[in-house]
Each structure stands twice: as structure tokens, then as C-alpha cells.
Amino acid sequence: MPTPYEIYQTYLRGPAAVIRLFEQVFGTLALYGPPEPDQQERTIESQAEQLDHLQAQLCRLEAQLWQARIDNHRLQRRNAELEAVTSRDSHNSSRPPSSDPLWAKRTRSLRRPSGKSPGGQMGHPGHTRPLTAKPSRLLRHRPVQCRHCFSSLADGQIMGSERRQVIEMIPAKLRIIEHRAEVVRCSGCGQRTKGTFLQGVRAALQYGPSVMARALYLHDYQLLPYHRTSEAMRDLFGCQMSLGILSRSVSGCARQLVETELQIKRRLRRAVVLHADETGLRVDKKCHYVHVASNSRLTHYGYDARRGRGAIEQINILPGYRGNLVHDGWLSYT
């Protein structure tokens, strides 16, 4: 029971506080009486409907959770199958190296750090480039005044010098050579005769052998693509060559090397031991192949869209070979 002081403090806080105090002391049933039977039934029915709704919602969530677990298990199994397929290459299976995808791992180097600093080690003899006896250009640096008494050194005697050389590259410039075939009239018969151009001078304007040699060196030896070869010729020599000219130059060079290729093939067929292999090559996003045949001195590369026997017969080195062939067991080599 509350004390008189607590009742007085509650009275000061207002009627709502007094009603709450009476509800705590006597209970709601003593103040308001029992609820009406209809209202009690409606409350029970409402709570029962809400309970049924919550149970149905729980069943739906359990079904969704079960389906999600099934989908997750199926996706995990499919992911494992795809990882097994994509991770299989020539390093962990019997597949040939030519079938390796672009993202296949590369062989790691077996070298280990030596702990030594870069460059020549202690006791290693140095190799310094000697000074050139006849430099292309000589620049003299004569002092103007004495650093001790500040007198003029215009009439001073040269007692010696210290040499230092800087190696520079002269920018390459195009040299245009004009050929003129003159037409001369004969004083005897009056007929005209035109001079003959040198062999190889066929067009009104063309690139000479020295220009084409540098372009072919960059493209075929340094393995630059056509666009980068054109850029290198422009940046290094000031010669902007079109891709069409580069392509025709490569084709012309290949035609002149036909006899050289035939000689390489003939010598490889007579080799005692011959190594053969093929490797993939991406051409226009498709897998083509480079076929290799080599011994200790000669190597032949043959390109074909096929990998098997058809390409080997087209290249025509192995069909006529009777020596010891070293290969990776690819069926076409048999």
C-alpha cells in the first residue's frame, strides 16, 4: 500500500497519475469491471487470425530458405566443375601446351636470390669503354680568368687538358635521291632515245632498300606489330609508312626467302635427331598453331590453322624424315 506522502505526491501530478496509482493498487478489474463477452471473443479471434498469418508466413520463409540452400549447393557444385575445367592445363594434366588458355600459369623460375648487390662484384675486372682517338666533334672549355688572382687568361699558356667524351646519337634524316632518265635526240638520224633507270627504281616515288630494311628489322626481328612499326619509323627516322606498304614489303621479303626456306627444310630432313612441337597462336581471337622443327643449328617455323596431320603434311618436313624424332607424344607425329 502507498504511504500518505506518496498519495499526496501523486495527487500533485494530476488525475492521470492518480488513476494509474489506483490501477496498480486495486487492479483494472476492480476499477473497470470484467470486459464484455463479445469484446473478449473478438480479441481472441483477432489474435488467433494473427497467429495463423504468422504461421503461414513462417512456412513460406522456411520453404524459401530450403530452396535457397538447394540452389546454393547446385551453384557450388557447378563452380567446382568449372574451376576443375579451367584450371586443367599442360602442367597438371595430359593436355598439350598448345591447348593451354591465355590465363594458364607460366613456369616459375627456379632461381633463388643470391643476396649479392646488383652489378659487378668485388674482384671482378671492370670493362670501361675506352675514349675515342678521333671524336666527331671537339669542344674546348678554356678558363676566362685565374681563380687565384682573378687575372685574365686570354694570353695564358695551355699546360694540359682533361678529356671527357659524351656519346650522342645524330637524328636520322631522310635522303631523297632523284633519278632522271634523260631523253637525247640523235644528231645523225634525229631519233630520240631515253635513258634507262637503275634496277629497282620502278615508281615515281618509292622507299629505298635502306628504309625497307629498317622497317623489316623492326617488324620481323623485333616483332613489332604493323601499327607500332609505322610509329617507330615515324619517331626514329621521320618516315611515315602506311600499313599497306609495310604489308607488301613483308610479303616481298618472304618471296625472296623461299629458296632459303627450302634449304632449311632439306637439311632438317637429313638431320640425325630432330625436335618437333606445336604451340597455339591467337589469330583474330581464334586458336591457330605454329609448328616447329629444329636441330642444334637450324629451326623452321610453320604456321597453319590446323594442328594435326594435315598441317604437318603441308609443311612437308616430317613426312620425309627417317631419323630420330623427339616429340611430346601427339598422335599426329606417329
C-alpha positions, 0 to 999 in steps of 0.5 A: 500500500502507498504511504500518505506522502506518496498519495499526496505526491501523486495527487500533485501530478494530476488525475492521470497519475492518480488513476494509474496509482489506483490501477496498480493498487486495486487492479483494472478489474476492480476499477473497470469491471470484467470486459464484455463477452463479445469484446473478449471473443473478438480479441481472441479471434483477432489474435488467433487470425494473427497467429495463423498469418504468422504461421503461414508466413513462417512456412513460406520463409522456411520453404524459401530458405530450403530452396535457397540452400538447394540452389546454393549447393547446385551453384557450388557444385557447378563452380567446382566443375568449372574451376576443375575445367579451367584450371586443367592445363599442360602442367597438371594434366595430359593436355598439350601446351598448345591447348593451354588458355591465355590465363594458364600459369607460366613456369616459375623460375627456379632461381633463388636470390643470391643476396649479392648487390646488383652489378659487378662484384668485388674482384671482378675486372671492370670493362670501361669503354675506352675514349675515342682517338678521333671524336666527331666533334671537339669542344674546348672549355678554356678558363676566362680568368685565374681563380687565384688572382682573378687575372685574365687568361686570354694570353695564358699558356695551355699546360694540359687538358682533361678529356671527357667524351659524351656519346650522342646519337645524330637524328636520322634524316631522310635522303631523297635521291632523284633519278632522271632518265634523260631523253637525247635526240640523235644528231645523225638520224634525229631519233630520240632515245631515253635513258634507262633507270637503275634496277629497282627504281620502278615508281615515281616515288618509292622507299629505298632498300635502306628504309625497307630494311629498317622497317623489316628489322623492326617488324620481323626481328623485333616483332613489332606489330604493323601499327607500332612499326609505322610509329617507330619509323615515324619517331626514329627516322621521320618516315611515315609508312602506311600499313599497306606498304609495310604489308607488301614489303613483308610479303616481298621479303618472304618471296625472296626467302623461299629458296632459303626456306627450302634449304632449311627444310632439306637439311632438317630432313637429313638431320640425325635427331630432330625436335618437333612441337606445336604451340597455339597462336591467337589469330583474330581471337581464334586458336591457330598453331605454329609448328616447329622443327629444329636441330642444334643449328637450324629451326623452321617455323610453320604456321597453319590453322590446323594442328594435326596431320594435315598441317604437318603434311603441308609443311612437308618436313616430317613426312620425309624424315627417317631419323630420330624424332623427339616429340611430346607424344601427339598422335599426329607425329606417329 
